[in-house]
């Protein structure tokens, strides 16, 4: 059974940095897409950044391009997904989720069938 567990959220001042981690297990990861989404209070869940596992190709939402960086690693059948967030803004405040899809290069949340529990990121002004 697929399982995704995020960690690394917290409270940070505007302009600061945080690094989120996601550990995924329960399948092979050679042909998946993984992504980070976020959901702010009262708003819909939105795509942040995705990575095609086999090629390492990445694609970002315009709102985070140049500030956030996604990366990946694997060890002992566990896939690790990271999100380095720099120059954080109050509007980045949200619950961040990692997600897993068998579709390549997608941004649509409906294509992602496995989700973590989320980790809260709060950016104070």
Secondary structure, 3 states (H helix, E strand, C coil): CCEEEEECCEEEECCCCEEEEEEEECCCCCCCEEEEEEECCCCCCEEEEEEECCCCCEEECCCCCCCEEEEEEEECCEEEEEEEECCCCHHHCEEEEEEEECCCCCCCHHHEEEECCCEEEEEEC
